[in-house]
Amino acid sequence: MTDWITSIEGTEAGHRAALALALMAAFLHAVFGALQKGRHDPWLTRGAIDACYCLIAAPFALFVVPWPEDGMWIIFFGAFVIHLAYKTLQAMAYTRGAYTVVYPVVRGTGPLFTVIGAYLIFNESFNAVQWLGVATLMAGIFGLALYNLAYLETERDTLRAALGLAVLTGLFVALYTTYDAYGIRATPDPFTFLAWFFMIDGLVFPFVALHRWRAMADPPAVGPLMARGLVGGIVALFSFGAIMLATRLDKVGEAAVLRETSTVFAALIGWLVLKETVGPRRIALMALIAAGAVIVEMGG
């Protein structure tokens, strides 16, 4: 698998593979967000998810993939810090706002910063049509934010804080997307980066969740929580792994923007699974975000 991935980097076959991986990541990331926001406290769910994917990745990191080169340890440390900040901000946002409010703003804000970061770090550039796609995407994001501010009746007291945290989380989405793209390109074997990343990334939040669980007056049962964590851990491995591989195979900016079609999946999940009120206007604005991502891809 490693040899095949290396052989198609920067080719048309690599572009098609990156497209498929980014779309897969979009759907799976919407599922992942719903799992974290759903039945349990977002902090507990995130801790259970991290514990599961850490345990799944550990044997692969320690016994299957080649060990990282000496220069990779500082890269892993940077990824650990960035993702820890991202997960903390996302949990804070989910405790203050509905999934269909927070998720589109987080996922839609990230691509703009990612495109800028990809230009500065990887010398990638967008043409006029692609920038039109980015503008379309951003119009959907801010239109959605304004709509939520104007018409959402529940969570009014925490909505502004939720939206602010969502934008800040989006900044960290861009930061980790760009940084992870750098990291996965820095090692000859991409699966070395993936296995060690997931093992290291899952070390902290299980303890945060355990502390929060112990402090609760009526903590949830461990069994259902860990079952959700196992499903979320598997989803995370494929979702985050897919987008990381996509950024190695093709342009970072395009992969990051295309992943934000996840907002459409998020709208459907929020409505069908979480029973949140979405409404035609918010669905249309989420679709506008996805349309911007499609324009970016077609323009390229």
C-alpha positions in Angstrom: 0.0 0.0 0.0 2.8 2.4 0.9 4.6 1.8 -2.4 1.3 2.4 -4.4 0.6 5.6 -2.5 4.1 6.9 -3.1 3.9 6.0 -6.8 0.8 8.0 -7.5 1.8 11.2 -5.6 1.3 14.3 -7.8 -0.2 12.3 -10.7 -3.7 12.2 -12.2 -4.3 8.9 -10.4 -3.3 10.6 -7.2 -5.7 13.5 -7.8 -8.6 11.1 -8.3 -7.6 9.1 -5.2 -7.4 12.3 -3.2 -10.8 13.4 -4.4 -12.3 10.1 -3.3 -10.5 10.2 0.1 -11.6 13.8 0.7 -15.3 12.9 0.0 -15.0 9.9 2.3 -13.5 12.1 5.0 -16.4 14.6 4.5 -19.1 12.0 5.2 -17.2 10.3 8.1 -16.4 13.6 9.7 -20.0 14.6 9.8 -20.7 11.2 11.5 -17.9 11.9 13.9 -19.2 15.3 14.8 -22.7 13.9 15.4 -21.2 11.2 17.7 -19.4 13.7 19.8 -22.4 16.1 20.0 -25.0 13.4 20.4 -26.3 11.5 23.5 -23.5 12.1 26.0 -21.5 15.1 27.2 -19.1 16.1 24.4 -16.1 16.0 26.7 -16.9 12.4 27.8 -17.6 11.3 24.2 -14.3 12.8 23.0 -12.4 11.1 25.8 -14.0 7.7 24.9 -13.2 8.2 21.2 -9.6 9.1 21.9 -9.1 6.2 24.2 -10.4 3.8 21.6 -8.4 5.0 18.6 -5.2 5.3 20.8 -5.6 1.6 21.7 -6.3 0.6 18.1 -3.3 2.5 16.8 -0.8 1.5 19.4 0.0 -2.1 18.2 0.4 -0.8 14.6 2.7 2.0 15.8 4.8 -0.2 18.0 5.0 -3.4 16.0 3.8 -3.0 12.4 4.9 0.2 10.6 8.5 1.4 10.4 9.6 3.5 13.4 9.7 7.3 12.9 12.9 9.0 12.0 14.6 11.1 14.7 13.3 14.4 13.2 9.7 13.2 13.4 9.4 13.5 17.2 9.3 17.3 17.2 6.6 17.1 14.4 4.5 14.7 16.5 4.8 17.0 19.5 3.6 20.0 17.4 0.6 17.9 16.0 -0.2 16.8 19.6 -0.4 20.4 20.9 -2.4 21.7 17.9 -4.9 18.9 18.0 -5.3 19.2 21.8 -6.2 22.8 21.4 -8.6 22.0 18.6 -10.4 19.3 20.5 -10.7 21.5 23.6 -12.2 24.4 21.6 -14.6 22.0 19.7 -15.9 20.5 23.0 -16.4 24.0 24.4 -18.4 25.0 21.3 -20.6 21.9 21.3 -21.5 22.5 25.0 -22.8 25.9 24.0 -24.5 25.4 20.7 -26.6 23.0 18.6 -24.7 20.6 16.3 -26.2 22.2 13.1 -25.2 25.7 14.4 -21.6 24.9 15.4 -20.5 22.3 12.9 -21.1 24.2 9.6 -19.2 27.3 10.9 -16.3 25.2 12.2 -16.0 23.2 9.0 -16.6 26.2 6.7 -14.2 28.6 8.3 -11.3 26.2 8.2 -10.8 26.1 4.4 -10.2 29.8 4.0 -7.4 29.7 6.5 -6.1 26.4 5.0 -5.9 27.8 1.5 -3.9 30.7 2.8 -1.6 28.4 4.8 -1.2 26.1 1.8 -0.1 29.1 -0.3 2.5 30.2 2.3 3.9 26.8 3.2 3.4 24.6 0.0 3.3 27.4 -2.6 -0.1 26.3 -3.8 -2.3 28.9 -5.6 -6.0 29.1 -6.6 -7.3 30.5 -9.9 -10.2 32.9 -10.2 -12.9 30.2 -10.5 -11.5 28.5 -7.4 -11.5 31.7 -5.4 -15.2 32.2 -6.5 -15.8 28.8 -4.9 -14.1 29.9 -1.7 -16.2 33.1 -1.8 -19.4 31.0 -2.3 -18.5 28.8 0.6 -17.8 31.8 2.9 -21.1 33.4 1.9 -22.9 30.3 3.0 -21.0 30.2 6.3 -21.6 33.8 7.3 -25.2 33.7 6.0 -25.8 30.7 8.2 -24.2 32.4 11.2 -26.4 35.5 10.6 -29.5 33.4 10.2 -28.8 31.5 13.4 -28.3 34.8 15.3 -31.5 36.2 13.9 -33.9 33.3 14.1 -32.7 30.6 16.5 -35.0 30.6 19.6 -33.2 28.1 21.8 -29.7 28.6 23.3 -29.9 32.3 22.8 -27.8 33.0 25.9 -24.9 30.9 24.6 -25.2 31.3 20.8 -22.8 34.1 20.4 -20.1 32.3 22.5 -20.8 29.1 20.5 -20.3 30.9 17.1 -17.1 32.6 18.4 -15.7 29.3 19.5 -16.7 27.7 16.2 -14.8 30.3 14.2 -11.7 29.9 16.5 -12.1 26.1 16.1 -12.1 26.6 12.4 -8.8 28.4 12.6 -7.3 25.4 14.4 -8.9 23.0 11.8 -6.9 25.0 9.2 -3.8 24.8 11.4 -3.9 21.1 11.9 -4.8 20.4 8.3 -1.8 22.3 7.0 0.5 21.0 9.8 -0.6 17.4 9.3 0.0 17.7 5.6 3.5 18.8 6.3 4.0 16.0 8.8 2.7 13.2 6.6 5.0 14.4 3.8 8.0 14.5 6.1 8.2 10.7 6.5 8.8 8.1 3.7 6.0 5.9 5.0 2.7 7.8 5.5 1.3 5.0 7.7 4.1 5.6 10.2 2.8 9.1 10.6 -0.8 8.0 10.9 -0.2 5.2 13.4 2.0 7.3 15.7 -0.2 10.3 15.4 -3.3 8.5 16.5 -1.6 6.8 19.4 0.0 10.0 20.7 -3.1 12.2 20.0 -5.3 9.9 22.1 -3.3 10.1 25.3 -4.8 13.1 27.1 -8.5 13.4 26.6 -9.4 10.1 28.2 -8.0 11.5 31.5 -9.9 14.8 31.0 -13.1 12.8 30.4 -12.5 10.5 33.4 -12.0 13.6 35.7 -15.2 15.1 34.3 -17.1 11.8 34.7 -16.1 11.4 38.3 -17.2 15.0 39.1 -20.7 14.4 37.8 -23.6 14.0 40.2 -25.2 11.4 37.9 -22.5 10.1 35.5 -23.6 8.0 32.5 -23.1 4.3 32.3 -19.6 3.4 31.1 -20.8 0.6 28.7 -22.9 2.7 26.2 -20.3 5.6 26.4 -17.4 3.3 25.4 -19.5 1.7 22.7 -20.0 5.1 21.2 -16.3 5.8 21.7 -15.4 2.6 19.8 -17.6 3.5 16.9 -16.2 7.1 16.9 -12.6 5.9 17.2 -13.0 3.7 14.1 -14.7 6.6 12.2 -11.9 8.9 13.3 -9.2 6.6 12.0 -10.8 6.5 8.6 -11.9 10.1 8.5 -8.7 11.8 9.7 -6.6 9.2 8.0 -8.3 9.8 4.7 -7.9 13.5 4.7 -4.2 13.2 5.7 -3.5 10.8 2.8 -5.4 13.1 0.5 -3.2 16.0 1.4 -0.1 13.9 0.7 -1.4 12.8 -2.7 -2.6 16.1 -4.0 -3.0 19.8 -3.2 -3.7 20.6 0.5 -6.1 23.5 -0.2 -8.3 21.6 -2.6 -8.6 18.5 -0.3 -9.4 20.7 2.6 -12.1 22.7 0.8 -13.7 19.5 -0.7 -13.9 17.9 2.7 -16.3 20.7 3.7 -19.1 19.1 1.7 -19.5 17.4 5.1 -21.9 20.3 6.0 -24.6 18.7 3.8 -24.1 15.4 5.6 -24.1 17.2 8.9 -27.5 18.8 8.1 -29.0 15.5 7.3 -27.6 13.8 10.4 -28.7 16.7 12.6 -32.2 16.5 11.2 -32.7 12.7 10.9 -30.6 11.4 13.8 -30.3 14.2 16.4 -33.8 15.5 15.7 -32.7 19.1 15.5 -34.8 21.6 13.7 -32.9 22.5 10.5 -35.4 24.2 8.2 -35.2 24.8 4.4 -33.2 28.1 4.8 -30.5 26.6 6.9 -30.3 23.6 4.6 -30.0 25.9 1.6 -27.1 27.8 3.3 -25.3 24.6 4.2 -25.8 23.5 0.5 -24.2 26.8 -0.5 -21.1 25.9 1.5 -20.9 22.6 -0.2 -21.5 24.2 -3.6 -18.5 26.4 -3.0 -16.3 23.4 -2.4 -17.6 21.8 -5.6 -16.7 25.0 -7.6 -13.2 24.9 -6.1 -12.8 21.3 -7.3 -14.3 21.9 -10.7 -12.3 25.1 -11.2 -9.1 23.2 -10.6 
